[in-house]
Amino acid sequence: MVDYYDGEQVRQALRMEELIPAMEEALIAFSAGEVTQPVRNMLSVERAKGFFAIMPAVAAEAMGTKLVTFYPGNAGTGVDTHQAIIALFDPVTGTPLALMDGALITEMRTAAVSAVATKAMAAPDAKILAILGSGIQARSHLEALSLVRDFEEIRVWSRTPESAKAFAAEVGAHAHIRAMSAEDAVRGADVVVTVTSSKTPVLKGAWLKEGAHVNAVGACLPDWRELDDAVMRNIIVADSRDAALKESGDIILSGATLHGELGDVLAGKVSAEVERITVFKSLGLAIEDVASARLVYDRMQS
């Protein structure tokens, strides 16, 4: 029998403090060519205006695949728009090890990767964080980024002002969180995170100060954008060059030039350009999911 770990078991097993360094290792291995992984295969589900994606990866320490669906019509119904399951295998014998809920892993590994990018590319003394978006990823990013930078002020914006205010109130442990307009949130911010479902730009380059770092997490389809052309004229780094050129509307539609992959920045093969405006375009990689699943499995077996 293959073990199945539900969302609550995953939550108990996965620690952000452990996940961030694990993602750093996975990204370095990926960019070094030590991971076998195609760009995700996305199948359109026309009647739901959604998609079904298959994301396999093979590495020295972990092997598996994530199956993920995106059904935008689920919004407001009580059923999540994104749902996923991860199948983990032993890379030595090929034996199935476990199945596990992939929703929380996706949420946490995405934020952990942004934390890795922030640690490498944001100013060491970054104090102001702006979050555009107020959903699940906003919460996860606040947790992860607070582990790599000591923010004194956190600003949040949402298309629905009530959502931004609710987010600020919910994360009440941070008394320095305020809801405001997108422009006000971004101007003067050291680190900016875009975690929206927008299909059109919500962040303008004119708002960014020199030396700011942007983690762009939404807009994972070739005709969707979160960032305007002015943002994309800066230093652009992606988790995967191949994925960025196939899936990122921000890069494809702006004609932006990629500075390199995050794994190469982490390995010192590409300069971090900390003193300039930097943008990390996150698409999400299968190896991130599989390496995260391996962490869960190992903890559950201990």
C-alpha positions as CSV (number, residue, x, y, z in Angstrom):
1,M,0.0,0.0,0.0
2,V,1.2,3.5,-0.9
3,D,0.7,6.0,1.9
4,Y,-1.5,9.0,1.3
5,Y,-0.9,12.3,3.2
6,D,-3.7,14.7,3.3
7,G,-3.4,18.5,3.6
8,E,-3.3,18.5,7.4
9,Q,-0.6,15.9,7.5
10,V,1.4,17.9,4.9
11,R,0.9,21.1,7.0
12,Q,2.3,19.3,10.1
13,A,5.3,18.0,8.3
14,L,6.5,20.9,6.2
15,R,8.5,23.7,7.8
16,M,9.2,26.9,5.9
17,E,12.6,27.2,7.7
18,E,13.6,23.8,6.1
19,L,11.8,24.4,2.8
20,I,13.7,27.6,1.8
21,P,17.2,26.0,1.8
22,A,15.7,22.9,0.1
23,M,14.3,25.1,-2.7
24,E,17.7,26.8,-3.0
25,E,19.4,23.4,-3.5
26,A,16.7,22.3,-6.0
27,L,17.1,25.4,-8.1
28,I,20.9,25.2,-8.3
29,A,20.6,21.5,-9.3
30,F,18.0,22.4,-12.0
31,S,20.1,25.2,-13.6
32,A,23.2,22.9,-13.4
33,G,21.4,20.4,-15.6
34,E,21.1,17.8,-12.8
35,V,17.3,17.6,-13.0
36,T,15.4,15.9,-15.8
37,Q,12.2,17.9,-16.3
38,P,10.2,19.1,-19.2
39,V,8.2,22.3,-19.3
40,R,4.8,21.4,-17.8
41,N,2.3,20.0,-20.1
42,M,-0.9,22.0,-19.9
43,L,-4.1,20.6,-21.3
44,S,-7.0,22.9,-21.8
45,V,-10.4,22.1,-20.2
46,E,-12.6,24.2,-22.4
47,R,-16.0,23.7,-20.7
48,A,-14.5,24.9,-17.4
49,K,-12.2,27.6,-19.0
50,G,-9.4,26.0,-17.0
51,F,-6.6,23.6,-17.5
52,F,-5.1,20.3,-16.3
53,A,-1.3,20.3,-16.0
54,I,1.2,17.5,-15.6
55,M,4.6,18.3,-14.0
56,P,7.1,15.4,-13.7
57,A,10.7,15.7,-12.5
58,V,13.6,13.3,-11.8
59,A,16.6,14.3,-9.6
60,A,19.2,12.4,-7.6
61,E,17.3,12.6,-4.3
62,A,13.7,12.7,-5.5
63,M,11.4,11.7,-8.4
64,G,7.7,12.3,-8.9
65,T,5.0,14.2,-10.6
66,K,2.4,16.8,-9.7
67,L,-1.0,16.8,-11.3
68,V,-2.7,20.1,-10.9
69,T,-6.0,21.7,-12.1
70,F,-7.0,25.3,-12.4
71,Y,-10.8,25.9,-12.5
72,P,-11.5,29.7,-12.3
73,G,-15.2,29.0,-12.1
74,N,-14.7,27.6,-8.6
75,A,-14.0,31.0,-7.2
76,G,-16.6,31.9,-4.5
77,T,-18.1,28.3,-4.5
78,G,-16.2,27.0,-1.5
79,V,-14.1,24.8,-3.9
80,D,-10.5,25.9,-4.5
81,T,-9.6,27.2,-8.0
82,H,-6.3,25.3,-7.8
83,Q,-6.2,21.7,-6.7
84,A,-3.3,19.3,-6.9
85,I,-1.9,15.9,-6.0
86,I,1.8,14.8,-5.9
87,A,3.0,11.2,-6.6
88,L,6.5,10.6,-5.1
89,F,8.8,7.7,-6.2
90,D,12.1,6.4,-5.1
91,P,14.7,7.6,-7.7
92,V,16.9,4.5,-7.0
93,T,14.4,1.7,-7.4
94,G,11.5,3.5,-9.1
95,T,9.2,2.3,-6.3
96,P,6.1,4.5,-5.5
97,L,6.5,6.0,-2.1
98,A,3.5,8.2,-1.4
99,L,0.7,10.2,-2.7
100,M,0.0,13.6,-1.1
101,D,-2.2,16.6,-1.3
102,G,-0.4,19.2,-3.4
103,A,-2.3,22.4,-2.6
104,L,-0.3,23.4,0.5
105,I,3.0,22.2,-1.0
106,T,2.3,24.5,-4.0
107,E,1.4,27.4,-1.7
108,M,4.5,27.0,0.5
109,R,7.1,26.1,-2.1
110,T,6.1,29.1,-4.3
111,A,6.7,31.5,-1.3
112,A,9.9,29.7,-0.3
113,V,11.3,30.1,-3.8
114,S,10.4,33.8,-3.7
115,A,12.3,34.0,-0.4
116,V,15.3,32.4,-2.0
117,A,15.2,35.0,-4.8
118,T,14.7,37.8,-2.2
119,K,17.7,36.6,-0.1
120,A,19.9,36.6,-3.2
121,M,18.7,39.7,-5.1
122,A,17.1,42.1,-2.7
123,A,19.1,44.7,-0.7
124,P,20.5,43.2,2.5
125,D,18.9,46.1,4.5
126,A,15.5,45.9,2.8
127,K,12.9,47.2,5.3
128,I,9.7,47.9,3.3
129,L,7.7,45.1,1.7
130,A,4.8,45.7,-0.7
131,I,2.4,42.9,-1.5
132,L,0.0,43.3,-4.4
133,G,-2.7,40.7,-3.8
134,S,-4.4,39.5,-0.6
135,G,-5.1,35.8,-1.1
136,I,-3.4,32.6,0.0
137,Q,-0.1,33.4,-1.7
138,A,0.0,36.8,0.0
139,R,-0.1,35.1,3.4
140,S,2.5,32.5,2.5
141,H,4.8,35.1,1.1
142,L,4.6,37.2,4.2
143,E,5.7,34.2,6.2
144,A,8.5,33.2,3.9
145,L,10.0,36.6,3.1
146,S,10.0,37.6,6.8
147,L,12.5,34.8,7.3
148,V,15.1,36.3,5.0
149,R,14.6,40.0,5.6
150,D,13.7,42.0,8.7
151,F,10.8,44.2,7.4
152,E,9.8,47.2,9.5
153,E,6.8,48.1,7.3
154,I,4.5,46.0,5.2
155,R,2.0,47.4,2.7
156,V,-0.8,45.5,1.0
157,W,-3.1,46.2,-2.0
158,S,-5.9,44.3,-3.5
159,R,-8.4,45.0,-6.3
160,T,-11.0,44.7,-3.6
161,P,-10.0,47.2,-0.8
162,E,-12.0,45.2,1.7
163,S,-9.9,42.2,1.0
164,A,-6.7,44.2,1.6
165,K,-8.0,45.5,4.9
166,A,-9.2,42.1,6.0
167,F,-5.7,40.7,5.2
168,A,-4.0,43.4,7.2
169,A,-6.3,42.8,10.1
170,E,-6.0,39.0,9.9
171,V,-2.2,39.1,10.1
172,G,-2.6,41.1,13.3
173,A,0.8,40.0,14.7
174,H,2.4,42.4,12.3
175,A,1.2,45.8,13.7
176,H,3.1,47.5,10.9
177,I,0.8,46.2,8.1
178,R,-1.3,48.7,6.2
179,A,-3.7,48.5,3.3
180,M,-3.4,51.2,0.6
181,S,-3.4,51.9,-3.1
182,A,-1.0,49.9,-5.4
183,E,1.0,52.9,-6.2
184,D,1.3,54.1,-2.6
185,A,2.3,50.5,-1.6
186,V,5.0,50.2,-4.2
187,R,6.6,53.7,-4.1
188,G,9.7,53.5,-1.8
189,A,9.3,49.7,-1.2
190,D,12.5,47.6,-1.1
191,V,10.7,44.4,-2.0
192,V,7.5,44.0,-4.0
193,V,5.5,40.8,-4.5
194,T,2.8,40.5,-7.1
195,V,0.5,37.6,-6.3
196,T,-2.7,38.4,-8.2
197,S,-4.9,36.6,-10.7
198,S,-4.8,39.7,-13.0
199,K,-4.5,39.3,-16.8
200,T,-3.4,42.9,-17.2
201,P,-0.5,44.8,-15.4
202,V,-1.0,45.8,-11.8
203,L,2.6,47.0,-11.3
204,K,4.2,49.9,-13.1
205,G,7.9,50.4,-13.5
206,A,7.6,54.1,-12.8
207,W,6.6,53.3,-9.2
208,L,9.8,51.3,-8.4
209,K,12.7,52.8,-6.7
210,E,16.3,52.0,-7.8
211,G,17.5,48.9,-6.1
212,A,14.0,47.5,-5.5
213,H,13.4,43.7,-6.0
214,V,10.2,42.3,-7.4
215,N,8.9,38.8,-7.0
216,A,6.3,38.3,-9.8
217,V,4.3,35.2,-9.0
218,G,1.0,35.5,-10.9
219,A,0.4,35.6,-14.7
220,C,1.6,32.1,-15.5
221,L,0.0,32.0,-19.0
222,P,1.4,33.5,-22.2
223,D,-1.4,36.1,-22.6
224,W,-1.6,37.1,-18.9
225,R,0.5,40.0,-17.4
226,E,1.1,41.5,-14.0
227,L,4.0,43.8,-14.9
228,D,4.1,46.6,-17.5
229,D,6.8,47.1,-20.1
230,A,8.7,49.6,-17.9
231,V,9.1,46.9,-15.2
232,M,10.3,44.4,-17.8
233,R,13.2,46.7,-18.9
234,N,15.1,45.9,-15.8
235,I,17.1,42.8,-14.7
236,I,14.9,39.8,-15.2
237,V,15.6,36.4,-13.7
238,A,13.4,33.3,-14.0
239,D,13.3,30.0,-12.3
240,S,13.4,28.3,-15.8
241,R,14.4,30.0,-19.0
242,D,12.4,27.4,-21.1
243,A,9.3,27.8,-19.0
244,A,9.6,31.6,-19.0
245,L,9.8,31.8,-22.8
246,K,6.8,29.5,-23.2
247,E,4.5,30.4,-20.3
248,S,5.2,34.0,-19.1
249,G,3.1,36.6,-20.7
250,D,5.1,39.3,-18.9
251,I,8.2,38.2,-20.7
252,I,6.7,37.1,-24.1
253,L,4.5,40.1,-24.6
254,S,7.1,42.7,-23.5
255,G,10.0,41.1,-25.5
256,A,12.1,41.3,-22.3
257,T,15.6,39.8,-22.2
258,L,16.4,37.3,-19.5
259,H,19.4,38.0,-17.4
260,G,19.6,34.3,-16.4
261,E,18.0,31.6,-14.2
262,L,17.7,31.9,-10.4
263,G,19.8,28.7,-10.0
264,D,22.7,30.3,-11.8
265,V,22.4,33.4,-9.6
266,L,22.5,31.2,-6.5
267,A,25.5,29.3,-7.8
268,G,27.4,32.5,-8.6
269,K,27.4,32.0,-12.3
270,V,25.2,35.0,-13.0
271,S,25.5,38.3,-11.0
272,A,22.7,39.2,-8.7
273,E,22.7,43.0,-9.6
274,V,21.5,43.9,-6.1
275,E,22.1,47.6,-6.7
276,R,19.7,47.7,-9.6
277,I,15.9,47.0,-10.0
278,T,15.6,43.2,-10.2
279,V,12.6,41.0,-11.1
280,F,12.2,37.4,-10.4
281,K,9.6,35.8,-12.6
282,S,8.3,32.7,-10.9
283,L,6.6,30.1,-13.0
284,G,6.8,27.1,-10.6
285,L,8.9,24.0,-11.3
286,A,8.1,20.4,-10.9
287,I,11.4,19.8,-9.0
288,E,10.2,22.3,-6.4
289,D,7.1,20.2,-5.8
290,V,8.9,16.9,-5.8
291,A,11.7,18.1,-3.5
292,S,9.1,19.5,-1.1
293,A,7.2,16.2,-1.2
294,R,10.4,14.4,-0.4
295,L,10.7,16.6,2.7
296,V,7.2,15.7,3.8
297,Y,7.8,12.0,3.2
298,D,11.1,11.9,5.1
299,R,9.5,13.7,8.1
300,M,6.5,11.4,8.1
301,Q,8.9,8.4,8.0
302,S,11.0,9.6,10.9
